Amino acid sequence: AMAYGGLTVPIIVMSVFWGVVGGVLPWLVPKGPNRGVINTMLVTCAVCCYLFWLIAILAQLNPLFGPQLSNETIWYLKSHWP
Amino acid sequence: RQLNPKVSAFQRRFVGEVRRCEEMEKTFTFLQQELRGAGRALGPCPDNPRAPLAREALRVQEQSEQLAQELREVSCNRASLRGRLRELRQYLHVLREGQRFTSLSAPLGSPVRPRALSEREPILDPSLHQHLDRKITFVAGVIHPWRVSAFERLLWRACRGYLVASFVEMPEPMEDPATGESITWVIFLISYWGEQIGQKIRKISDCFHCHVYPYPESEASRADTMSGLHSQIQDLSVVSWAPQGGRGGHAGTPQSLTRAGHPQVLEESEQYLAQVLDKVVLALPTWRVQVQKMKAIYLVLNQCSFDVTEKCLIAEVWCPVRDLTQVQDALRQGSYKSGSSVECFVQRIPTSESPPTLIRTNKFTAGFQSIVDAYGVASYQEVNPAPYAIITFPFIFAIMFGDVGHGLLMFLFALWMVLYENSPSLRQASNEIWLTFFEGRYLILLMGAFSIYTGFIYNECFSKATVIFPSAWSVAAMANHSSWRWGSQPPCDPPRSLPALTPPHSAHSSAYLATHPSLTLDPNVTGVFQGPYPFGIDPIWSLATNHLNFLNSFKMKMSVVLGIVHMGFGVLLGVFNHVHFQQRHRLVLELLPEMVFLLALFGYLVFLIFYKWVKFSAANSLVAPSILIHFIDMFLFTSNADNLPLYRGQVPVQTVLVVLALASVPVLLLGTPLYLCCRRRAPRPGRPAVRLGSRRGGSAGGTQRGLTAGAVPVQPVAAGEQEPLLEGQEAGNSVNATKEDVESGGHSPDAEHLDFAEIFMHQAIHTIEYCLGCVSNTASYLRLWALSLAHAQLSEVLWTMVMRNGFVRLSYAGGVVLVPVFAAFAVLTVAILLVMEGLSAFLHALRLHWVEFQNKFYVGAGYKLCPFAFAPDAWE
């Protein structure tokens, strides 16, 4: 079985990624008439996408019940998935 | 701005010019019709001609009228020539055919039957030719073939056997002058005796619109007439008709007229016609554009008024402040180019009218601005939600549409449109639906891109999950460590219950599996659940039969969280408005209570959701509290014994929050009105008469905080002051400003009480709307869940019931069957999932923006600035 990183690795990676997109890239956009729009777009995009991913991962952090599988699926997955 | 409201349309100064332009346009239409009749197309105008000066306009008018005149003459002459030619030829035929009958008087025994049109017996027997002792006169002519039988019958009834008629078809068809179609005429030859009968016959043939030609009685005169006709026809062919050159190579060659030959004169006239048409084709496009520009300019000039001294024109226009220097430059250039001695200039005058709104966009942002404007144009200097909508709109669309495959298709489609956006065939299509899609190509591009992202998070690609990272749920661990073996007690009914623990030895778990058609993985067993899937939803859920249980809970909570965040953001955008319009009191008296209300109730809900996700796991899943029941109990101040608290001290915290929220309502309701009332009670005489009740939409004299897309970033754009063209008039009010205009800014003190009532009423409505709206709008965001569920289910249905059937057969025949199955799958995917679901999600995302998001801060009561411009695609 794979060693799962739990929550720490994904959250660090995604936070850094969207943090760069929303916090660092706006400074690097060249000056021009569209700078304001592009900056707004970058920040909004970073916030939206990060929040969406965060909700998805937090919802699966502590599942209250597990998936119910048909016996054929179980038979297949038992040997083919770790 | 229309400065002559009192003058009727006919008395305006430039009406004559406008009329002249319209006459010219009529001439142009006539010319164009002639062109079309000759089968030529009018090309587009090659360059952008400037509007002509007055004398140029005269020249254009003269030339166009001359050309039209020439065209008319040419067509007329051509028509008359053709008519003449036709008549001559008909006459010739009549004579020729008639010969056959009259020369047949001798053999009576074998009458040559004339070629009748129908199979029946001719009514008038040609064998009556034997009665030749009387003097016979002839009437000959041509008649339309449809009228032959009626003509015959009438002749017989009228003349009762005193005449002989024969009909024969003309050997070649000819044009009917009236309808222009080619008809095979029928030649008739009537021989009669007696004067009265002759008159009757002529009257009848007149009735039937026959062309009657004189038929000479003797052979010799007939031969003479025929040769005369021949020469006349030849003459027509050699007559030099064209007044100007262009005879070309056909000059003067006398060709004998054959049956199939086309006379030369007509060719020459056709050539001349072609020349005139060429001239027209060259000149017409430019003229059209010029005249259209002139007309537009004169229409605008009609809106100006003259100065008292009748020496200059005054116009009042709206102009963006930033472009003021440009306007001044243009005016200077204009007066220099037209060579006038007086310069025109620009002066600002104050006004109480609300200026129009100008938001500068480029081709990318125009699409997003238009969907915001479709709800309502931003009030003057109000915050513009469009820059945020560039991202939030496609994002909310994508939440409802999330599927990698469909998103990719949409993205590629939009990419194609964007890459080929300059191709004229795409741009100038006449299909309106296509143009709508084309205008929104950047919108669709972003929607597709975000759909790919949300598709990865939902882990759906054409309804199939992709296993990018290995799944966190281990079936093997469940099978090995748990009780899926013989000897265990049968599992109980509640879905979350544990099957009994393991017996010491392992047996064939496959036998166990055979008797249990479905089993549930239990996260409590070690090794079964290894942690949250790092990016998105775990792929095992797509194989599970109870995946909707999990997904529904996830998507509902997600919708609520995102909705509350979106609405909170909307409320926060109001900060910009309050700060810009110098209404900082509203920050404390309105924004603060609104935020408190929203966060205390719904922000707390978000907190509960996140808290439950983090703190409660499968270990205590049996006793996990229900957030919904807690939320309801919070409002009702009750508690439910079965529902355990989420954390210690929950009840007092909730009580405090509810009290806080309820306390913010009266602040919201009464704060601003009381404040304004207090402020007005302190009298300030020197204050300019500006309305204080400026919260009502579209305040006059306010300034716009336009976050204009594509322009200078985040700076206020004061778009609009009023400037007239004035000379010698003091800087004062508008030329025909009425008394009401100037005084509408102020109001008398008696009106104050009324105003207070109005303000209070307005605020009460706002409070109720806001508080109730919070609840209902939060629930409204659940449509994000509903539509994404519908999309997922539709695509799953399409897969299981259509595409999967193509994989069932494993033989080569199955491969052939796969092709039509895939075709059906593809068509249904595009039609139902992409188009229908796409439009549906688009609509709901739009509604969420327009209603739930924008009613937190947006007024949208402005009107757009419509500048006077010559757009190149406005002319055909």
Interface residues (C-beta under 8 A of the other chain):
Chain A: A1 M2 Y4 G5 G6 L7 V9 P10 P33 N34 R35 G36 V37 N39 T40 M41 T44 C45 C48 C49 L51 F52 W53 I55 A56 I57 L58 A59 Q60 L61 N62 P63 L64 F65 G66 P67 Q68 L69 S70 N71 T73 I74 W75 L77 K78 S79 W81 P82
Chain B: N362 T365 P387 Y388 I390 I391 T392 F395 I399 Y453 T454 I457 P470 S471 A472 W473 S474 V475 A476 A477 A479 P495 R496 S510 L513 A514 H516 P517 S518 L519 T520 L521 D522 P523 G527 V528 F529 Q530 G531 P532 Y533 P534 F535 G536 I537 D538 I540 W541 L543 A544 T545 N546 H547 N549 F550 S553 F554 K557 M558 V561 L562 V565 F610 W613 V614 K615 F616 S617 A618 S621 A624 L707 A709 G710 A711 V712 P713 V714
